[in-house]
């Protein structure tokens, strides 16, 4: 995984968001982004609560692995997907067409974007030079966990088709990545909003 270039990402996010504000000063967009941020915070809170139930005893080996599996699903769907959905929404509002092959139509609204398959989202991000945001291996791991296609091999570890995954490391990596891309994203939105007098400065 390439290191996230926060400065470069912030410039691109600022351009996207700034374009939207210049075009329409869209309150719906701002409300959606605020709601998306709230959902990510709720996911993080739930993850912390779940991890607080982990007990380092031999008897809890299986339950610990299941807890970490659940946390990974929460991190992927509640934090990571919410983040890239917000960026995809900005791209759509900026005039880029996103086609849903399952429903055979173009999508324009957040709830429609949310229902699109992750592979379509990844393709869309790659087409618009946001491939740094793609977590293909995590997506595949998410699918295996969601469909219970794994076996518990050790504490906080699962095995899928002969390959062992350390869930704690994978969870920390994914949450760290979301944090790394969220900072330039939030900074860009805050600065562009303040420039236009939409949100009060926190300073």
N, C-alpha and C positions, 0 to 999 in steps of 0.2 A: 504494500500500500504506500503510495507516494505521500510525502509529508504535506500537510495542508499549508498552503501559502496564504496566510490570513490577510495580508495587505492586498494581494491581488484579488482575492475573493470579495473583500469589502468594497473595492472599486467597482467590481461587476455588479454586486448586489445594489450598491448605491445608484448605479446607472439605471438598473431595472426599476427600482422603487421610485427613483426620481422621475423617470419617464411617466410612471402611472400617476403620480401626484400632479405633474405638469399637465397631463391630459385631462384629468377629471376630478382631482382632489377627492378620490373615491372613499367615502366613509365605510362602505361595505367591505372594501379591501382592508382597511385599517382594523375594522372590527374582527374580520376573519383572522388576520395575523395575530391580533391580541388573543383570540380564542385558541388559536393553534399553540401559542406560547403557553397558555394556561394548561392545555391538555398535556403538553410535554412535562410541565412541572408536576402535574398529578401523577403521571407515569413514574417520574423519578421518586416521588413520595411513596408510591406503592412498592417500588423496588426496594427502597430502604426498609419499609415495613416488613417485607418478605425476608430480606436478608437478616433482619433482626431476630428471626425465628430459627436461624441455623444453629445447630448444636454440634459441637465437635466431639461426638462420641461415635464409637463403632456402630452402635445400634441405629444411629441416625444417617448412616451412609446413603441409603436409598432415598430417604426423604430430602436430604441435603441436595442431592443431584436433581431431584424433581423441582425443588425450590429454585435452584439456579436455572433450570430449563425454563420455568415460568418467568423468571426475571429477564432472561434473554428475549423471550417473546414480547414482554412488555417494553423492553428497550428498543427492540426492532420496530414493532408496530406503533407504540405510543410515542417514542421519541424520534427515532430515525425517519420513519415513513412520514410522520407529521412534518418534519423539517423539510424533506425533499418535496412533499406535496405543496408546501408554501412557496417554494422556489418555482416549481412547475406552474403554479397559479400565476405568479408574476410573469413568467414567460408567455403564458396564454394571453394574459391581459395586454402584453406588449405586442400582440399580433401574430404569435407563432401558433400554427395549427397543431392540435393534438387529437389524433384519431383513435377511437376505441374500436379495435377490430372485432371484439366480442359483440358489441351492440351495433356495430357498423354505422357509426356516426361520430362527428366531431364533438368534443366536450368543451364546456365553457365555465362550469361552476365547480366550486370546491367539492361538493358531495359527489359529483360525477368523476372528478379526478381521483377521489378516494377509492372509488370502486374499480378503477382500472388495474389490470394485472401489473405487478411490479416489474416484469420484464419489459412491458411497454413503456413504463416510466423510465427505466434505465436507458432504453433506446432513445427516448426523447431527450434525456439529459445529455447523452453522448453526442447526439446530432447538434446540440447547442453548446458544445464545448464545456460541459459541466461533468465530464467523466470522472473528475476527482471525487465527486459525491457518490459514486457507485460502489456498493458493497456487495459484490456478487457472491462471494463465499458465505457471507453472513445471511444472505437471502436463501441460499441453498440449505444452510444449517437451520434456519427458521422453518423452512418447509418440512424438513425431516422431523423436527421437534413437534411441530403442529400436527403432523400426521402420525405421531408416536412410532416413527420408523427408526428406533434406536434401542440400545440396551444399556443399562447402567453398568459401568465397568469398575468404577472406584468412586471415592468421595469427590463430588463436584465434577465427575468425568462421565462421559457417555461414549459409546462406540457405535459408529455407523459404517457398515460394510467394511469392517476391518480397520477403520481409521478411528483413533481415539481423539476426542476433543476435550480440552480443559475448559470447562464452562466459565469458571471464574475469570480466566485470562481473556476469553472471548467477550464476556460481558464488559469487562473493564476496557478492552480495546474499543468496543462499539460505543460505549458511553463517552469515552475520551474523544472519539472521532466526532460525535454529535456536539460535544462541548467545543471542540476546535472549530467546527464550521458554524456553530451558533453564535460565537462571539463576533466575528466579522459581520454576520448577517444582522444581528441585533444592533451592533454599532452603526452599521450603514443606515438602517431604518430610523434609528433615533436621530442621527445627525441630519439626514434628509428632512425628517419631520420638523426638527427644530429650525432648520434653515427657512422653512415655509411657515413657521409659527403655528404648527398644528398641535404638537405636544409640548408642554412646558419642559424646559431644561431641568435636569435633576441637580445641576450644579448650583 
